[in-house]
Amino acid sequence: MIGLIQRVTHASVSVDNAICGEINQGIMLLLGIQRDDDQTHADRLLEKILNYRIFADSQGKMNLIPARY
């Protein structure tokens, strides 16, 4: 399992040429899953993603982790 995080100004997902989801400015995760990936792999990737410092702090540096809900 692998994930690629990208900050975007706009992103959308389409199925059969119909948009089924879209965002404006935000974060997009491209996720690759293999047949032998399991819950342990998913949990490990989730923890990595949740601890990435991908948001700008008060000085404009990418130094803040996402807020957890």
PDB file of N, H, CA, C and O in Angstrom:
ATOM      1  N   MET A   1       0.853  -1.167   0.000  1.00  0.00           N
ATOM      2  CA  MET A   1       0.000   0.000   0.000  1.00  0.00           C
ATOM      3  C   MET A   1       0.897   1.227   0.000  1.00  0.00           C
ATOM      4  O   MET A   1       1.880   1.306   0.737  1.00  0.00           O
ATOM      5  N   ILE A   2       0.531   2.178  -0.844  1.00  0.00           N
ATOM      6  H   ILE A   2      -0.267   2.113  -1.443  1.00  0.00           H
ATOM      7  CA  ILE A   2       1.309   3.407  -0.934  1.00  0.00           C
ATOM      8  C   ILE A   2       0.352   4.575  -1.173  1.00  0.00           C
ATOM      9  O   ILE A   2      -0.683   4.431  -1.823  1.00  0.00           O
ATOM     10  N   GLY A   3       0.723   5.720  -0.637  1.00  0.00           N
ATOM     11  H   GLY A   3       1.564   5.837  -0.109  1.00  0.00           H
ATOM     12  CA  GLY A   3      -0.090   6.908  -0.830  1.00  0.00           C
ATOM     13  C   GLY A   3       0.765   8.079  -1.252  1.00  0.00           C
ATOM     14  O   GLY A   3       1.907   8.212  -0.814  1.00  0.00           O
ATOM     15  N   LEU A   4       0.220   8.924  -2.097  1.00  0.00           N
ATOM     16  H   LEU A   4      -0.708   8.816  -2.453  1.00  0.00           H
ATOM     17  CA  LEU A   4       0.887  10.139  -2.531  1.00  0.00           C
ATOM     18  C   LEU A   4      -0.032  11.300  -2.195  1.00  0.00           C
ATOM     19  O   LEU A   4      -1.160  11.369  -2.684  1.00  0.00           O
ATOM     20  N   ILE A   5       0.453  12.212  -1.360  1.00  0.00           N
ATOM     21  H   ILE A   5       1.369  12.156  -0.963  1.00  0.00           H
ATOM     22  CA  ILE A   5      -0.329  13.378  -0.953  1.00  0.00           C
ATOM     23  C   ILE A   5       0.074  14.557  -1.829  1.00  0.00           C
ATOM     24  O   ILE A   5       1.259  14.792  -2.067  1.00  0.00           O
ATOM     25  N   GLN A   6      -0.924  15.292  -2.305  1.00  0.00           N
ATOM     26  H   GLN A   6      -1.887  15.100  -2.113  1.00  0.00           H
ATOM     27  CA  GLN A   6      -0.651  16.459  -3.126  1.00  0.00           C
ATOM     28  C   GLN A   6      -1.613  17.578  -2.761  1.00  0.00           C
ATOM     29  O   GLN A   6      -2.822  17.367  -2.669  1.00  0.00           O
ATOM     30  N   ARG A   7      -1.063  18.775  -2.552  1.00  0.00           N
ATOM     31  H   ARG A   7      -0.081  18.947  -2.627  1.00  0.00           H
ATOM     32  CA  ARG A   7      -1.918  19.946  -2.349  1.00  0.00           C
ATOM     33  C   ARG A   7      -2.408  20.386  -3.716  1.00  0.00           C
ATOM     34  O   ARG A   7      -1.627  20.460  -4.664  1.00  0.00           O
ATOM     35  N   VAL A   8      -3.697  20.678  -3.823  1.00  0.00           N
ATOM     36  H   VAL A   8      -4.332  20.618  -3.052  1.00  0.00           H
ATOM     37  CA  VAL A   8      -4.286  21.017  -5.119  1.00  0.00           C
ATOM     38  C   VAL A   8      -5.133  22.277  -5.014  1.00  0.00           C
ATOM     39  O   VAL A   8      -5.625  22.622  -3.940  1.00  0.00           O
ATOM     40  N   THR A   9      -5.295  22.954  -6.138  1.00  0.00           N
ATOM     41  H   THR A   9      -4.895  22.674  -7.011  1.00  0.00           H
ATOM     42  CA  THR A   9      -6.220  24.076  -6.199  1.00  0.00           C
ATOM     43  C   THR A   9      -7.589  23.604  -6.660  1.00  0.00           C
ATOM     44  O   THR A   9      -8.598  24.264  -6.414  1.00  0.00           O
ATOM     45  N   HIS A  10      -7.620  22.454  -7.333  1.00  0.00           N
ATOM     46  H   HIS A  10      -6.800  21.918  -7.534  1.00  0.00           H
ATOM     47  CA  HIS A  10      -8.870  21.833  -7.767  1.00  0.00           C
ATOM     48  C   HIS A  10      -8.576  20.381  -8.116  1.00  0.00           C
ATOM     49  O   HIS A  10      -7.535  20.079  -8.699  1.00  0.00           O
ATOM     50  N   ALA A  11      -9.480  19.491  -7.767  1.00  0.00           N
ATOM     51  H   ALA A  11     -10.326  19.736  -7.293  1.00  0.00           H
ATOM     52  CA  ALA A  11      -9.349  18.075  -8.130  1.00  0.00           C
ATOM     53  C   ALA A  11     -10.738  17.486  -8.276  1.00  0.00           C
ATOM     54  O   ALA A  11     -11.688  17.920  -7.624  1.00  0.00           O
ATOM     55  N   SER A  12     -10.842  16.489  -9.145  1.00  0.00           N
ATOM     56  H   SER A  12     -10.071  16.136  -9.675  1.00  0.00           H
ATOM     57  CA  SER A  12     -12.130  15.823  -9.317  1.00  0.00           C
ATOM     58  C   SER A  12     -11.919  14.353  -9.639  1.00  0.00           C
ATOM     59  O   SER A  12     -10.853  13.946 -10.101  1.00  0.00           O
ATOM     60  N   VAL A  13     -12.949  13.572  -9.389  1.00  0.00           N
ATOM     61  H   VAL A  13     -13.815  13.902  -9.014  1.00  0.00           H
ATOM     62  CA  VAL A  13     -12.960  12.143  -9.699  1.00  0.00           C
ATOM     63  C   VAL A  13     -14.136  11.906 -10.630  1.00  0.00           C
ATOM     64  O   VAL A  13     -15.255  12.344 -10.361  1.00  0.00           O
ATOM     65  N   SER A  14     -13.873  11.210 -11.725  1.00  0.00           N
ATOM     66  H   SER A  14     -12.965  10.854 -11.943  1.00  0.00           H
ATOM     67  CA  SER A  14     -14.972  10.911 -12.641  1.00  0.00           C
ATOM     68  C   SER A  14     -15.017   9.414 -12.922  1.00  0.00           C
ATOM     69  O   SER A  14     -13.987   8.743 -12.979  1.00  0.00           O
ATOM     70  N   VAL A  15     -16.214   8.915 -13.094  1.00  0.00           N
ATOM     71  H   VAL A  15     -17.051   9.460 -13.048  1.00  0.00           H
ATOM     72  CA  VAL A  15     -16.461   7.523 -13.434  1.00  0.00           C
ATOM     73  C   VAL A  15     -17.386   7.522 -14.639  1.00  0.00           C
ATOM     74  O   VAL A  15     -18.442   8.154 -14.617  1.00  0.00           O
ATOM     75  N   ASP A  16     -16.996   6.818 -15.686  1.00  0.00           N
ATOM     76  H   ASP A  16     -16.138   6.304 -15.704  1.00  0.00           H
ATOM     77  CA  ASP A  16     -17.775   6.793 -16.935  1.00  0.00           C
ATOM     78  C   ASP A  16     -18.076   8.208 -17.430  1.00  0.00           C
ATOM     79  O   ASP A  16     -19.195   8.513 -17.843  1.00  0.00           O
ATOM     80  N   ASN A  17     -17.052   9.064 -17.380  1.00  0.00           N
ATOM     81  H   ASN A  17     -16.143   8.816 -17.044  1.00  0.00           H
ATOM     82  CA  ASN A  17     -17.142  10.457 -17.847  1.00  0.00           C
ATOM     83  C   ASN A  17     -18.119  11.324 -17.056  1.00  0.00           C
ATOM     84  O   ASN A  17     -18.514  12.391 -17.527  1.00  0.00           O
ATOM     85  N   ALA A  18     -18.511  10.887 -15.873  1.00  0.00           N
ATOM     86  H   ALA A  18     -18.190  10.020 -15.490  1.00  0.00           H
ATOM     87  CA  ALA A  18     -19.374  11.689 -15.006  1.00  0.00           C
ATOM     88  C   ALA A  18     -18.622  12.004 -13.715  1.00  0.00           C
ATOM     89  O   ALA A  18     -18.110  11.099 -13.056  1.00  0.00           O
ATOM     90  N   ILE A  19     -18.556  13.283 -13.357  1.00  0.00           N
ATOM     91  H   ILE A  19     -18.973  14.018 -13.893  1.00  0.00           H
ATOM     92  CA  ILE A  19     -17.867  13.678 -12.125  1.00  0.00           C
ATOM     93  C   ILE A  19     -18.681  13.203 -10.924  1.00  0.00           C
ATOM     94  O   ILE A  19     -19.858  13.536 -10.791  1.00  0.00           O
ATOM     95  N   CYS A  20     -18.040  12.421 -10.051  1.00  0.00           N
ATOM     96  H   CYS A  20     -17.083  12.151 -10.159  1.00  0.00           H
ATOM     97  CA  CYS A  20     -18.742  11.918  -8.866  1.00  0.00           C
ATOM     98  C   CYS A  20     -18.188  12.514  -7.581  1.00  0.00           C
ATOM     99  O   CYS A  20     -18.693  12.226  -6.496  1.00  0.00           O
ATOM    100  N   GLY A  21     -17.155  13.339  -7.693  1.00  0.00           N
ATOM    101  H   GLY A  21     -16.744  13.572  -8.574  1.00  0.00           H
ATOM    102  CA  GLY A  21     -16.617  14.028  -6.532  1.00  0.00           C
ATOM    103  C   GLY A  21     -15.627  15.082  -6.976  1.00  0.00           C
ATOM    104  O   GLY A  21     -14.897  14.883  -7.947  1.00  0.00           O
ATOM    105  N   GLU A  22     -15.598  16.206  -6.271  1.00  0.00           N
ATOM    106  H   GLU A  22     -16.191  16.368  -5.482  1.00  0.00           H
ATOM    107  CA  GLU A  22     -14.644  17.253  -6.606  1.00  0.00           C
ATOM    108  C   GLU A  22     -14.419  18.169  -5.411  1.00  0.00           C
ATOM    109  O   GLU A  22     -15.276  18.312  -4.539  1.00  0.00           O
ATOM    110  N   ILE A  23     -13.244  18.782  -5.396  1.00  0.00           N
ATOM    111  H   ILE A  23     -12.547  18.666  -6.105  1.00  0.00           H
ATOM    112  CA  ILE A  23     -12.907  19.750  -4.356  1.00  0.00           C
ATOM    113  C   ILE A  23     -12.247  20.949  -5.011  1.00  0.00           C
ATOM    114  O   ILE A  23     -11.735  20.853  -6.126  1.00  0.00           O
ATOM    115  N   ASN A  24     -12.261  22.060  -4.329  1.00  0.00           N
ATOM    116  H   ASN A  24     -12.678  22.138  -3.423  1.00  0.00           H
ATOM    117  CA  ASN A  24     -11.451  23.201  -4.723  1.00  0.00           C
ATOM    118  C   ASN A  24     -10.132  23.052  -3.984  1.00  0.00           C
ATOM    119  O   ASN A  24      -9.613  21.939  -3.898  1.00  0.00           O
ATOM    120  N   GLN A  25      -9.582  24.103  -3.460  1.00  0.00           N
ATOM    121  H   GLN A  25     -10.003  25.007  -3.530  1.00  0.00           H
ATOM    122  CA  GLN A  25      -8.293  24.023  -2.771  1.00  0.00           C
ATOM    123  C   GLN A  25      -8.362  23.005  -1.643  1.00  0.00           C
ATOM    124  O   GLN A  25      -9.299  23.014  -0.845  1.00  0.00           O
ATOM    125  N   GLY A  26      -7.374  22.135  -1.581  1.00  0.00           N
ATOM    126  H   GLY A  26      -6.613  22.128  -2.230  1.00  0.00           H
ATOM    127  CA  GLY A  26      -7.347  21.119  -0.539  1.00  0.00           C
ATOM    128  C   GLY A  26      -6.214  20.140  -0.741  1.00  0.00           C
ATOM    129  O   GLY A  26      -5.198  20.456  -1.360  1.00  0.00           O
ATOM    130  N   ILE A  27      -6.403  18.954  -0.212  1.00  0.00           N
ATOM    131  H   ILE A  27      -7.228  18.697   0.291  1.00  0.00           H
ATOM    132  CA  ILE A  27      -5.390  17.911  -0.278  1.00  0.00           C
ATOM    133  C   ILE A  27      -5.985  16.682  -0.935  1.00  0.00           C
ATOM    134  O   ILE A  27      -7.085  16.245  -0.598  1.00  0.00           O
ATOM    135  N   MET A  28      -5.234  16.131  -1.883  1.00  0.00           N
ATOM    136  H   MET A  28      -4.341  16.486  -2.158  1.00  0.00           H
ATOM    137  CA  MET A  28      -5.661  14.941  -2.594  1.00  0.00           C
ATOM    138  C   MET A  28      -4.706  13.807  -2.235  1.00  0.00           C
ATOM    139  O   MET A  28      -3.493  14.004  -2.171  1.00  0.00           O
ATOM    140  N   LEU A  29      -5.256  12.633  -2.005  1.00  0.00           N
ATOM    141  H   LEU A  29      -6.242  12.473  -2.057  1.00  0.00           H
ATOM    142  CA  LEU A  29      -4.452  11.444  -1.733  1.00  0.00           C
ATOM    143  C   LEU A  29      -4.682  10.449  -2.848  1.00  0.00           C
ATOM    144  O   LEU A  29      -5.802   9.986  -3.066  1.00  0.00           O
ATOM    145  N   LEU A  30      -3.600  10.122  -3.559  1.00  0.00           N
ATOM    146  H   LEU A  30      -2.691  10.498  -3.382  1.00  0.00           H
ATOM    147  CA  LEU A  30      -3.651   9.048  -4.543  1.00  0.00           C
ATOM    148  C   LEU A  30      -3.214   7.790  -3.813  1.00  0.00           C
ATOM    149  O   LEU A  30      -2.122   7.752  -3.246  1.00  0.00           O
ATOM    150  N   LEU A  31      -4.040   6.773  -3.817  1.00  0.00           N
ATOM    151  H   LEU A  31      -4.928   6.804  -4.277  1.00  0.00           H
ATOM    152  CA  LEU A  31      -3.809   5.575  -3.015  1.00  0.00           C
ATOM    153  C   LEU A  31      -3.655   4.360  -3.909  1.00  0.00           C
ATOM    154  O   LEU A  31      -4.494   4.097  -4.770  1.00  0.00           O
ATOM    155  N   GLY A  32      -2.576   3.621  -3.697  1.00  0.00           N
ATOM    156  H   GLY A  32      -1.894   3.834  -2.997  1.00  0.00           H
ATOM    157  CA  GLY A  32      -2.348   2.373  -4.419  1.00  0.00           C
ATOM    158  C   GLY A  32      -2.446   1.202  -3.453  1.00  0.00           C
ATOM    159  O   GLY A  32      -1.773   1.183  -2.423  1.00  0.00           O
ATOM    160  N   ILE A  33      -3.272   0.241  -3.782  1.00  0.00           N
ATOM    161  H   ILE A  33      -3.819   0.257  -4.619  1.00  0.00           H
ATOM    162  CA  ILE A  33      -3.507  -0.915  -2.917  1.00  0.00           C
ATOM    163  C   ILE A  33      -3.205  -2.192  -3.689  1.00  0.00           C
ATOM    164  O   ILE A  33      -3.598  -2.329  -4.847  1.00  0.00           O
ATOM    165  N   GLN A  34      -2.507  -3.130  -3.045  1.00  0.00           N
ATOM    166  H   GLN A  34      -2.188  -3.018  -2.104  1.00  0.00           H
ATOM    167  CA  GLN A  34      -2.222  -4.432  -3.645  1.00  0.00           C
ATOM    168  C   GLN A  34      -3.115  -5.490  -3.016  1.00  0.00           C
ATOM    169  O   GLN A  34      -3.687  -5.276  -1.947  1.00  0.00           O
ATOM    170  N   ARG A  35      -3.230  -6.606  -3.668  1.00  0.00           N
ATOM    171  H   ARG A  35      -2.765  -6.781  -4.537  1.00  0.00           H
ATOM    172  CA  ARG A  35      -4.105  -7.684  -3.187  1.00  0.00           C
ATOM    173  C   ARG A  35      -3.744  -8.163  -1.779  1.00  0.00           C
ATOM    174  O   ARG A  35      -4.632  -8.511  -1.000  1.00  0.00           O
ATOM    175  N   ASP A  36      -2.463  -8.182  -1.450  1.00  0.00           N
ATOM    176  H   ASP A  36      -1.742  -7.899  -2.083  1.00  0.00           H
ATOM    177  CA  ASP A  36      -2.065  -8.708  -0.145  1.00  0.00           C
ATOM    178  C   ASP A  36      -2.024  -7.651   0.958  1.00  0.00           C
ATOM    179  O   ASP A  36      -1.631  -7.965   2.082  1.00  0.00           O
ATOM    180  N   ASP A  37      -2.416  -6.418   0.675  1.00  0.00           N
ATOM    181  H   ASP A  37      -2.735  -6.163  -0.238  1.00  0.00           H
ATOM    182  CA  ASP A  37      -2.498  -5.392   1.720  1.00  0.00           C
ATOM    183  C   ASP A  37      -3.651  -5.721   2.654  1.00  0.00           C
ATOM    184  O   ASP A  37      -4.700  -6.194   2.217  1.00  0.00           O
ATOM    185  N   ASP A  38      -3.450  -5.465   3.944  1.00  0.00           N
ATOM    186  H   ASP A  38      -2.598  -5.080   4.298  1.00  0.00           H
ATOM    187  CA  ASP A  38      -4.485  -5.762   4.931  1.00  0.00           C
ATOM    188  C   ASP A  38      -4.692  -4.557   5.849  1.00  0.00           C
ATOM    189  O   ASP A  38      -4.155  -3.477   5.603  1.00  0.00           O
ATOM    190  N   GLN A  39      -5.463  -4.753   6.889  1.00  0.00           N
ATOM    191  H   GLN A  39      -5.900  -5.631   7.089  1.00  0.00           H
ATOM    192  CA  GLN A  39      -5.784  -3.670   7.826  1.00  0.00           C
ATOM    193  C   GLN A  39      -4.534  -3.095   8.479  1.00  0.00           C
ATOM    194  O   GLN A  39      -4.475  -1.893   8.740  1.00  0.00           O
ATOM    195  N   THR A  40      -3.539  -3.928   8.744  1.00  0.00           N
ATOM    196  H   THR A  40      -3.587  -4.904   8.531  1.00  0.00           H
ATOM    197  CA  THR A  40      -2.296  -3.454   9.352  1.00  0.00           C
ATOM    198  C   THR A  40      -1.602  -2.455   8.431  1.00  0.00           C
ATOM    199  O   THR A  40      -1.127  -1.415   8.886  1.00  0.00           O
ATOM    200  N   HIS A  41      -1.543  -2.770   7.128  1.00  0.00           N
ATOM    201  H   HIS A  41      -1.929  -3.615   6.758  1.00  0.00           H
ATOM    202  CA  HIS A  41      -0.953  -1.847   6.165  1.00  0.00           C
ATOM    203  C   HIS A  41      -1.734  -0.530   6.139  1.00  0.00           C
ATOM    204  O   HIS A  41      -1.141   0.548   6.125  1.00  0.00           O
ATOM    205  N   ALA A  42      -3.048  -0.623   6.134  1.00  0.00           N
ATOM    206  H   ALA A  42      -3.530  -1.499   6.145  1.00  0.00           H
ATOM    207  CA  ALA A  42      -3.901   0.571   6.095  1.00  0.00           C
ATOM    208  C   ALA A  42      -3.697   1.424   7.340  1.00  0.00           C
ATOM    209  O   ALA A  42      -3.579   2.645   7.238  1.00  0.00           O
ATOM    210  N   ASP A  43      -3.656   0.802   8.504  1.00  0.00           N
ATOM    211  H   ASP A  43      -3.752  -0.190   8.586  1.00  0.00           H
ATOM    212  CA  ASP A  43      -3.457   1.542   9.752  1.00  0.00           C
ATOM    213  C   ASP A  43      -2.106   2.248   9.774  1.00  0.00           C
ATOM    214  O   ASP A  43      -2.008   3.390  10.224  1.00  0.00           O
ATOM    215  N   ARG A  44      -1.071   1.576   9.293  1.00  0.00           N
ATOM    216  H   ARG A  44      -1.150   0.649   8.928  1.00  0.00           H
ATOM    217  CA  ARG A  44       0.273   2.159   9.274  1.00  0.00           C
ATOM    218  C   ARG A  44       0.322   3.369   8.326  1.00  0.00           C
ATOM    219  O   ARG A  44       0.894   4.403   8.671  1.00  0.00           O
ATOM    220  N   LEU A  45      -0.272   3.240   7.146  1.00  0.00           N
ATOM    221  H   LEU A  45      -0.737   2.400   6.867  1.00  0.00           H
ATOM    222  CA  LEU A  45      -0.301   4.350   6.205  1.00  0.00           C
ATOM    223  C   LEU A  45      -1.124   5.513   6.757  1.00  0.00           C
ATOM    224  O   LEU A  45      -0.740   6.673   6.603  1.00  0.00           O
ATOM    225  N   LEU A  46      -2.248   5.210   7.396  1.00  0.00           N
ATOM    226  H   LEU A  46      -2.560   4.268   7.521  1.00  0.00           H
ATOM    227  CA  LEU A  46      -3.077   6.254   7.992  1.00  0.00           C
ATOM    228  C   LEU A  46      -2.290   7.050   9.025  1.00  0.00           C
ATOM    229  O   LEU A  46      -2.363   8.279   9.032  1.00  0.00           O
ATOM    230  N   GLU A  47      -1.550   6.392   9.884  1.00  0.00           N
ATOM    231  H   GLU A  47      -1.491   5.393   9.878  1.00  0.00           H
ATOM    232  CA  GLU A  47      -0.753   7.099  10.895  1.00  0.00           C
ATOM    233  C   GLU A  47       0.295   7.993  10.239  1.00  0.00           C
ATOM    234  O   GLU A  47       0.520   9.118  10.686  1.00  0.00           O
ATOM    235  N   LYS A  48       0.933   7.499   9.185  1.00  0.00           N
ATOM    236  H   LYS A  48       0.751   6.586   8.822  1.00  0.00           H
ATOM    237  CA  LYS A  48       1.915   8.325   8.475  1.00  0.00           C
ATOM    238  C   LYS A  48       1.251   9.567   7.897  1.00  0.00           C
ATOM    239  O   LYS A  48       1.769  10.675   8.036  1.00  0.00           O
ATOM    240  N   ILE A  49       0.115   9.384   7.254  1.00  0.00           N
ATOM    241  H   ILE A  49      -0.306   8.484   7.141  1.00  0.00           H
ATOM    242  CA  ILE A  49      -0.584  10.501   6.620  1.00  0.00           C
ATOM    243  C   ILE A  49      -1.018  11.526   7.661  1.00  0.00           C
ATOM    244  O   ILE A  49      -0.857  12.728   7.452  1.00  0.00           O
ATOM    245  N   LEU A  50      -1.565  11.060   8.778  1.00  0.00           N
ATOM    246  H   LEU A  50      -1.695  10.083   8.947  1.00  0.00           H
ATOM    247  CA  LEU A  50      -2.053  11.974   9.807  1.00  0.00           C
ATOM    248  C   LEU A  50      -0.943  12.747  10.500  1.00  0.00           C
ATOM    249  O   LEU A  50      -1.212  13.760  11.146  1.00  0.00           O
ATOM    250  N   ASN A  51       0.290  12.297  10.379  1.00  0.00           N
ATOM    251  H   ASN A  51       0.509  11.474   9.854  1.00  0.00           H
ATOM    252  CA  ASN A  51       1.401  12.978  11.031  1.00  0.00           C
ATOM    253  C   ASN A  51       2.280  13.774  10.070  1.00  0.00           C
ATOM    254  O   ASN A  51       3.296  14.331  10.484  1.00  0.00           O
ATOM    255  N   TYR A  52       1.902  13.835   8.788  1.00  0.00           N
ATOM    256  H   TYR A  52       1.076  13.382   8.452  1.00  0.00           H
ATOM    257  CA  TYR A  52       2.645  14.654   7.833  1.00  0.00           C
ATOM    258  C   TYR A  52       2.460  16.123   8.178  1.00  0.00           C
ATOM    259  O   TYR A  52       1.364  16.556   8.536  1.00  0.00           O
ATOM    260  N   ARG A  53       3.521  16.871   8.070  1.00  0.00           N
ATOM    261  H   ARG A  53       4.411  16.520   7.780  1.00  0.00           H
ATOM    262  CA  ARG A  53       3.469  18.317   8.300  1.00  0.00           C
ATOM    263  C   ARG A  53       3.227  18.982   6.945  1.00  0.00           C
ATOM    264  O   ARG A  53       4.167  19.385   6.261  1.00  0.00           O
ATOM    265  N   ILE A  54       1.958  19.090   6.573  1.00  0.00           N
ATOM    266  H   ILE A  54       1.194  18.763   7.129  1.00  0.00           H
ATOM    267  CA  ILE A  54       1.624  19.547   5.230  1.00  0.00           C
ATOM    268  C   ILE A  54       0.868  20.864   5.196  1.00  0.00           C
ATOM    269  O   ILE A  54       0.467  21.318   4.124  1.00  0.00           O
ATOM    270  N   PHE A  55       0.670  21.475   6.337  1.00  0.00           N
ATOM    271  H   PHE A  55       0.995  21.106   7.208  1.00  0.00           H
ATOM    272  CA  PHE A  55      -0.035  22.756   6.373  1.00  0.00           C
ATOM    273  C   PHE A  55       0.918  23.854   6.814  1.00  0.00           C
ATOM    274  O   PHE A  55       1.807  23.632   7.635  1.00  0.00           O
ATOM    275  N   ALA A  56       0.717  25.040   6.255  1.00  0.00           N
ATOM    276  H   ALA A  56      -0.005  25.219   5.588  1.00  0.00           H
ATOM    277  CA  ALA A  56       1.595  26.168   6.563  1.00  0.00           C
ATOM    278  C   ALA A  56       1.339  26.686   7.975  1.00  0.00           C
ATOM    279  O   ALA A  56       0.195  26.774   8.422  1.00  0.00           O
ATOM    280  N   ASP A  57       2.426  27.025   8.667  1.00  0.00           N
ATOM    281  H   ASP A  57       3.355  26.953   8.303  1.00  0.00           H
ATOM    282  CA  ASP A  57       2.311  27.639   9.983  1.00  0.00           C
ATOM    283  C   ASP A  57       2.195  29.157   9.810  1.00  0.00           C
ATOM    284  O   ASP A  57       2.028  29.636   8.689  1.00  0.00           O
ATOM    285  N   SER A  58       2.283  29.910  10.897  1.00  0.00           N
ATOM    286  H   SER A  58       2.419  29.521  11.808  1.00  0.00           H
ATOM    287  CA  SER A  58       2.113  31.368  10.841  1.00  0.00           C
ATOM    288  C   SER A  58       3.221  32.047  10.041  1.00  0.00           C
ATOM    289  O   SER A  58       3.068  33.198   9.633  1.00  0.00           O
ATOM    290  N   GLN A  59       4.331  31.353   9.812  1.00  0.00           N
ATOM    291  H   GLN A  59       4.455  30.418  10.143  1.00  0.00           H
ATOM    292  CA  GLN A  59       5.439  31.920   9.035  1.00  0.00           C
ATOM    293  C   GLN A  59       5.422  31.429   7.581  1.00  0.00           C
ATOM    294  O   GLN A  59       6.345  31.715   6.818  1.00  0.00           O
ATOM    295  N   GLY A  60       4.383  30.699   7.202  1.00  0.00           N
ATOM    296  H   GLY A  60       3.633  30.467   7.822  1.00  0.00           H
ATOM    297  CA  GLY A  60       4.261  30.221   5.837  1.00  0.00           C
ATOM    298  C   GLY A  60       5.022  28.953   5.520  1.00  0.00           C
ATOM    299  O   GLY A  60       5.053  28.517   4.369  1.00  0.00           O
ATOM    300  N   LYS A  61       5.639  28.352   6.531  1.00  0.00           N
ATOM    301  H   LYS A  61       5.613  28.706   7.466  1.00  0.00           H
ATOM    302  CA  LYS A  61       6.388  27.111   6.315  1.00  0.00           C
ATOM    303  C   LYS A  61       5.469  25.913   6.522  1.00  0.00           C
ATOM    304  O   LYS A  61       4.619  25.913   7.412  1.00  0.00           O
ATOM    305  N   MET A  62       5.651  24.893   5.688  1.00  0.00           N
ATOM    306  H   MET A  62       6.342  24.893   4.965  1.00  0.00           H
ATOM    307  CA  MET A  62       4.846  23.677   5.842  1.00  0.00           C
ATOM    308  C   MET A  62       5.344  22.936   7.081  1.00  0.00           C
ATOM    309  O   MET A  62       6.296  22.158   7.015  1.00  0.00           O
ATOM    310  N   ASN A  63       4.683  23.191   8.211  1.00  0.00           N
ATOM    311  H   ASN A  63       3.910  23.823   8.264  1.00  0.00           H
ATOM    312  CA  ASN A  63       5.176  22.700   9.486  1.00  0.00           C
ATOM    313  C   ASN A  63       4.058  22.187  10.389  1.00  0.00           C
ATOM    314  O   ASN A  63       4.346  21.718  11.490  1.00  0.00           O
ATOM    315  N   LEU A  64       2.801  22.256   9.972  1.00  0.00           N
ATOM    316  H   LEU A  64       2.567  22.637   9.078  1.00  0.00           H
ATOM    317  CA  LEU A  64       1.706  21.854  10.840  1.00  0.00           C
ATOM    318  C   LEU A  64       1.071  20.564  10.337  1.00  0.00           C
ATOM    319  O   LEU A  64       0.944  20.350   9.131  1.00  0.00           O
ATOM    320  N   ILE A  65       0.674  19.708  11.277  1.00  0.00           N
ATOM    321  H   ILE A  65       0.778  19.882  12.256  1.00  0.00           H
ATOM    322  CA  ILE A  65      -0.012  18.479  10.916  1.00  0.00           C
ATOM    323  C   ILE A  65      -1.511  18.766  10.826  1.00  0.00           C
ATOM    324  O   ILE A  65      -1.988  19.729  11.425  1.00  0.00           O
ATOM    325  N   PRO A  66      -2.273  17.932  10.075  1.00  0.00           N
ATOM    326  CA  PRO A  66      -3.714  18.149   9.964  1.00  0.00           C
ATOM    327  C   PRO A  66      -4.403  18.027  11.329  1.00  0.00           C
ATOM    328  O   PRO A  66      -3.966  17.270  12.195  1.00  0.00           O
ATOM    329  N   ALA A  67      -5.478  18.782  11.496  1.00  0.00           N
ATOM    330  H   ALA A  67      -5.833  19.397  10.793  1.00  0.00           H
ATOM    331  CA  ALA A  67      -6.296  18.660  12.715  1.00  0.00           C
ATOM    332  C   ALA A  67      -7.035  17.328  12.665  1.00  0.00           C
ATOM    333  O   ALA A  67      -7.527  16.930  11.609  1.00  0.00           O
ATOM    334  N   ARG A  68      -7.114  16.649  13.776  1.00  0.00           N
ATOM    335  H   ARG A  68      -6.714  16.972  14.634  1.00  0.00           H
ATOM    336  CA  ARG A  68      -7.835  15.364  13.823  1.00  0.00           C
ATOM    337  C   ARG A  68      -9.251  15.601  14.327  1.00  0.00           C
ATOM    338  O   ARG A  68      -9.478  16.337  15.287  1.00  0.00           O
ATOM    339  N   TYR A  69     -10.181  14.962  13.660  1.00  0.00           N
ATOM    340  H   TYR A  69      -9.996  14.364  12.880  1.00  0.00           H
ATOM    341  CA  TYR A  69     -11.593  15.120  14.029  1.00  0.00           C
ATOM    342  C   TYR A  69     -12.096  13.902  14.722  1.00  0.00           C
ATOM    343  O   TYR A  69     -13.264  13.850  15.107  1.00  0.00           O
TER     344      TYR A  69
END
